[in-house]
Amino acid sequence: MGEPDSARIVSGTWFTPYLAVLRSRVKAQQVYRVSFVTEVFSAFLIGLVEFGEVWVIFHNVGVLGGLDVNAALLLFGLSNTSFALAQVLVGHLDSLPTMIRMGTLDAYHLRPQPLLLQLITSDISLRRLARAAVAVIVLGVGLWRNEIDWGIGPVALIVITLISGIALFCGLFVCAAGLQFFLIDGAELTNSFTYGGSFAAMQPASVFPAPLKLLFGFAIPVAFTAYVPTIALLGLPGPPLFPAWSAWLTPIAAAWVWILAFAAWRIGTRHYQGGGG
């Protein structure tokens, strides 16, 4: 008799083909060492520039949306750590429009594995870890410089926020990829929700006008990846739409984004008729 499905899942053999592809991608990126180091350094500079933008704003205004410079470190660290790690995992889905136009996506349909899982594990960008390193360092400094009443609650909130934040941004990338089956050349539009959402997550949501609060607080709830947890960790009350206690709802926000992502992906793949080659 064959091995039960549950046993195969536990043993991890079902994931072996995906791991093999990921290992090959990692080795391939390290073959040309000068190019790899250059890309890592470039990603590190991007992280520094993004942090520089936030630092300049808060250093000049002093307090923005009830947050000072130290709180801004925490805000940036939480948001960018989540986004950068999500970008490492699924950021290469940005290349889907090119695959659709070139017809190379059709080859993935011939394999007996789920299309989305194939695409997610088809590549991994190690250079983006440098950008994540900047965010992690800033997060560490932010946790050190702010007065946080440490205990089980704050530690659990940070862990839940980071895991949920990564999941939420991964969901945004998948949702954007699903829409590309209809837009093809509309990457700029979907980037406004992925990369634009990352930028919005670095800002105090309390300064947004009402339409943007609804957009980035509930429709695309990136405010829950950093801003709401920040005010909760600092013991601030928060604005009416984002009370401090709602920081614990970040997993629900991530689940909502994945509902949208699966819906967009399912509708998009059903709409796809092939590259025509």
Secondary structure, DSSP 8 states (H G I E B T S, - for coil): ----HHHHHHHTGGGHHHHHHHHHHHHHHHHSHHHHHHHHHHHHHHHHHHHHHHHHHHHHHS-BTTB-HHHHHHHHHHHHHHHHHHHHHHGGGGGHHHHHHHTTHHHHHTSSS-HHHHHHTT---TTHHHHHHHHHHHHHHHHHHS----SHHHHHHHHHHHHHHHHHHHHHHHHHHHHHHHHSS-HHHHHHHHHHHHHHHTS-GGGS-HHHHHIIIIIS-GGGGTHHHHHHHTT----TTS-GGGGGGHHHHHHHHHHHHHHHHHHHHHH------
